[in-house]
Amino acid sequence: MAKDETTELSLAFDKDGLVGCIVVDAASNEVLMFAHMNAEALAATQRTDRIHFYSRSREKLWMKGETSGETFRVVEMRVDCDQDCLLVRVEAEGKGNACHTGRRSCFYRVVDGDRLVFK
């Protein structure tokens, strides 16, 4: 299989114009959250170094922390081999809580059969 040596960013947005975005703490590599970006959110993120997303439920652009104060400064952005998913390494500003529940990470439950166990 040939190596992909593409050097041009050409994201493969889905039919709704979105791409998945995994947010990781740059220091600990802990996965903090997952959300979606559209082209406008990507441009705002690149322009401000603060992570922006597109809310599917509210159908609008939003900056992480705009109401909670829990913003993320972008340290590095990576794209997967298919250019259909972003990995954004961030430095938390504020208390460091990514989740709207007040937890550090949105991934605070473990699937155990058909039950969820708090981690």
Phi and psi in degrees as GROMACS dihedral restraints (atoms count N, CA, C in turn):
[ dihedral_restraints ]
;  ai    aj    ak    al  type     phi  dphi    fc
    3     4     5     6     1   -75.8    20    10
    4     5     6     7     1   144.8    20    10
    6     7     8     9     1   -75.0    20    10
    7     8     9    10     1   142.0    20    10
    9    10    11    12     1   -87.2    20    10
   10    11    12    13     1   113.3    20    10
   12    13    14    15     1  -108.1    20    10
   13    14    15    16     1    21.2    20    10
   15    16    17    18     1   -60.4    20    10
   16    17    18    19     1   134.3    20    10
   18    19    20    21     1  -114.3    20    10
   19    20    21    22     1     0.4    20    10
   21    22    23    24     1  -101.8    20    10
   22    23    24    25     1   129.7    20    10
   24    25    26    27     1   -72.2    20    10
   25    26    27    28     1   119.9    20    10
   27    28    29    30     1  -144.8    20    10
   28    29    30    31     1    75.9    20    10
   30    31    32    33     1   -60.6    20    10
   31    32    33    34     1   141.4    20    10
   33    34    35    36     1   -94.7    20    10
   34    35    36    37     1    79.6    20    10
   36    37    38    39     1   -65.4    20    10
   37    38    39    40     1   146.5    20    10
   39    40    41    42     1   -75.3    20    10
   40    41    42    43     1  -175.6    20    10
   42    43    44    45     1   -61.6    20    10
   43    44    45    46     1   -21.4    20    10
   45    46    47    48     1   -94.5    20    10
   46    47    48    49     1     4.4    20    10
   48    49    50    51     1    79.3    20    10
   49    50    51    52     1    25.7    20    10
   51    52    53    54     1  -118.9    20    10
   52    53    54    55     1   156.4    20    10
   54    55    56    57     1  -136.2    20    10
   55    56    57    58     1   141.1    20    10
   57    58    59    60     1   -70.7    20    10
   58    59    60    61     1   149.2    20    10
   60    61    62    63     1  -138.7    20    10
   61    62    63    64     1   117.0    20    10
   63    64    65    66     1   -95.2    20    10
   64    65    66    67     1   129.4    20    10
   66    67    68    69     1  -108.6    20    10
   67    68    69    70     1   126.7    20    10
   69    70    71    72     1  -126.3    20    10
   70    71    72    73     1   139.8    20    10
   72    73    74    75     1   -67.3    20    10
   73    74    75    76     1   124.9    20    10
   75    76    77    78     1   -64.8    20    10
   76    77    78    79     1   -31.3    20    10
   78    79    80    81     1   -82.6    20    10
   79    80    81    82     1   -44.3    20    10
   81    82    83    84     1  -100.4    20    10
   82    83    84    85     1   -13.7    20    10
   84    85    86    87     1    65.7    20    10
   85    86    87    88     1    15.2    20    10
   87    88    89    90     1   -71.6    20    10
   88    89    90    91     1   133.7    20    10
   90    91    92    93     1   -74.1    20    10
   91    92    93    94     1   123.0    20    10
   93    94    95    96     1   -97.8    20    10
   94    95    96    97     1   -42.2    20    10
   96    97    98    99     1  -165.6    20    10
   97    98    99   100     1   171.1    20    10
   99   100   101   102     1  -134.5    20    10
  100   101   102   103     1   136.9    20    10
  102   103   104   105     1  -153.6    20    10
  103   104   105   106     1  -177.1    20    10
  105   106   107   108     1  -114.8    20    10
  106   107   108   109     1   147.8    20    10
  108   109   110   111     1  -121.1    20    10
  109   110   111   112     1   145.9    20    10
  111   112   113   114     1  -108.8    20    10
  112   113   114   115     1  -176.9    20    10
  114   115   116   117     1   -62.0    20    10
  115   116   117   118     1   -36.3    20    10
  117   118   119   120     1   -66.9    20    10
  118   119   120   121     1   -41.0    20    10
  120   121   122   123     1   -65.5    20    10
  121   122   123   124     1   -40.2    20    10
  123   124   125   126     1   -62.8    20    10
  124   125   126   127     1   -46.3    20    10
  126   127   128   129     1   -62.4    20    10
  127   128   129   130     1   -41.8    20    10
  129   130   131   132     1   -64.9    20    10
  130   131   132   133     1   -39.4    20    10
  132   133   134   135     1   -63.5    20    10
  133   134   135   136     1   -46.9    20    10
  135   136   137   138     1   -66.0    20    10
  136   137   138   139     1   -34.9    20    10
  138   139   140   141     1   -73.6    20    10
  139   140   141   142     1   -35.4    20    10
  141   142   143   144     1  -108.3    20    10
  142   143   144   145     1   -14.3    20    10
  144   145   146   147     1    62.6    20    10
  145   146   147   148     1    17.6    20    10
  147   148   149   150     1  -116.9    20    10
  148   149   150   151     1   136.6    20    10
  150   151   152   153     1   -77.5    20    10
  151   152   153   154     1   131.5    20    10
  153   154   155   156     1  -119.1    20    10
  154   155   156   157     1   152.7    20    10
  156   157   158   159     1  -136.0    20    10
  157   158   159   160     1   173.3    20    10
  159   160   161   162     1  -113.0    20    10
  160   161   162   163     1   125.0    20    10
  162   163   164   165     1   -86.6    20    10
  163   164   165   166     1   116.4    20    10
  165   166   167   168     1   -69.2    20    10
  166   167   168   169     1   -36.8    20    10
  168   169   170   171     1   -73.0    20    10
  169   170   171   172     1   -37.8    20    10
  171   172   173   174     1   -94.3    20    10
  172   173   174   175     1   -10.1    20    10
  174   175   176   177     1    53.5    20    10
  175   176   177   178     1    50.1    20    10
  177   178   179   180     1  -156.2    20    10
  178   179   180   181     1   160.9    20    10
  180   181   182   183     1   -73.4    20    10
  181   182   183   184     1   142.6    20    10
  183   184   185   186     1  -146.3    20    10
  184   185   186   187     1   149.2    20    10
  186   187   188   189     1   -99.9    20    10
  187   188   189   190     1   131.2    20    10
  189   190   191   192     1   -59.0    20    10
  190   191   192   193     1   123.4    20    10
  192   193   194   195     1    93.7    20    10
  193   194   195   196     1     2.8    20    10
  195   196   197   198     1   -62.7    20    10
  196   197   198   199     1   -26.1    20    10
  198   199   200   201     1  -110.3    20    10
  199   200   201   202     1   -31.0    20    10
  201   202   203   204     1   -89.2    20    10
  202   203   204   205     1   -20.8    20    10
  204   205   206   207     1    83.6    20    10
  205   206   207   208     1    -0.6    20    10
  207   208   209   210     1   -89.8    20    10
  208   209   210   211     1    71.5    20    10
  210   211   212   213     1   -85.8    20    10
  211   212   213   214     1   161.6    20    10
  213   214   215   216     1  -123.3    20    10
  214   215   216   217     1   128.0    20    10
  216   217   218   219     1   -90.9    20    10
  217   218   219   220     1   128.9    20    10
  219   220   221   222     1   -74.3    20    10
  220   221   222   223     1   126.1    20    10
  222   223   224   225     1   -97.1    20    10
  223   224   225   226     1   -42.1    20    10
  225   226   227   228     1  -159.1    20    10
  226   227   228   229     1   143.9    20    10
  228   229   230   231     1  -117.9    20    10
  229   230   231   232     1   132.2    20    10
  231   232   233   234     1  -124.4    20    10
  232   233   234   235     1   157.2    20    10
  234   235   236   237     1  -127.7    20    10
  235   236   237   238     1   145.5    20    10
  237   238   239   240     1   -76.9    20    10
  238   239   240   241     1   174.9    20    10
  240   241   242   243     1   -62.0    20    10
  241   242   243   244     1   -28.5    20    10
  243   244   245   246     1   -91.6    20    10
  244   245   246   247     1    -3.6    20    10
  246   247   248   249     1    55.3    20    10
  247   248   249   250     1    37.3    20    10
  249   250   251   252     1  -119.3    20    10
  250   251   252   253     1    11.3    20    10
  252   253   254   255     1  -153.9    20    10
  253   254   255   256     1   135.4    20    10
  255   256   257   258     1  -104.1    20    10
  256   257   258   259     1   147.7    20    10
  258   259   260   261     1  -121.1    20    10
  259   260   261   262     1   118.0    20    10
  261   262   263   264     1  -115.3    20    10
  262   263   264   265     1   118.8    20    10
  264   265   266   267     1   -89.0    20    10
  265   266   267   268     1   128.4    20    10
  267   268   269   270     1  -130.4    20    10
  268   269   270   271     1   162.4    20    10
  270   271   272   273     1  -115.7    20    10
  271   272   273   274     1   121.8    20    10
  273   274   275   276     1   -73.3    20    10
  274   275   276   277     1   139.8    20    10
  276   277   278   279     1  -118.0    20    10
  277   278   279   280     1   138.9    20    10
  279   280   281   282     1   101.9    20    10
  280   281   282   283     1  -145.4    20    10
  282   283   284   285     1   -78.1    20    10
  283   284   285   286     1   -16.2    20    10
  285   286   287   288     1    91.0    20    10
  286   287   288   289     1    16.2    20    10
  288   289   290   291     1   -92.7    20    10
  289   290   291   292     1   120.0    20    10
  291   292   293   294     1   -85.9    20    10
  292   293   294   295     1   -32.4    20    10
  294   295   296   297     1   -84.8    20    10
  295   296   297   298     1   144.1    20    10
  297   298   299   300     1   -67.0    20    10
  298   299   300   301     1   -10.7    20    10
  300   301   302   303     1   -84.7    20    10
  301   302   303   304     1    -3.2    20    10
  303   304   305   306     1    93.3    20    10
  304   305   306   307     1     2.6    20    10
  306   307   308   309     1   -88.1    20    10
  307   308   309   310     1   158.8    20    10
  309   310   311   312     1   -62.0    20    10
  310   311   312   313     1   -43.0    20    10
  312   313   314   315     1  -124.8    20    10
  313   314   315   316     1   148.9    20    10
  315   316   317   318     1   -73.6    20    10
  316   317   318   319     1   -14.8    20    10
  318   319   320   321     1   -99.1    20    10
  319   320   321   322     1    65.9    20    10
  321   322   323   324     1  -103.5    20    10
  322   323   324   325     1     2.8    20    10
  324   325   326   327     1  -122.4    20    10
  325   326   327   328     1   143.9    20    10
  327   328   329   330     1  -106.7    20    10
  328   329   330   331     1   134.8    20    10
  330   331   332   333     1   -80.3    20    10
  331   332   333   334     1   122.8    20    10
  333   334   335   336     1  -127.6    20    10
  334   335   336   337     1    91.0    20    10
  336   337   338   339     1    67.6    20    10
  337   338   339   340     1  -118.2    20    10
  339   340   341   342     1  -105.9    20    10
  340   341   342   343     1    17.0    20    10
  342   343   344   345     1  -119.1    20    10
  343   344   345   346     1   159.8    20    10
  345   346   347   348     1  -111.6    20    10
  346   347   348   349     1   132.9    20    10
  348   349   350   351     1  -115.4    20    10
  349   350   351   352     1   129.3    20    10
  351   352   353   354     1   -71.6    20    10
  352   353   354   355     1   135.2    20    10
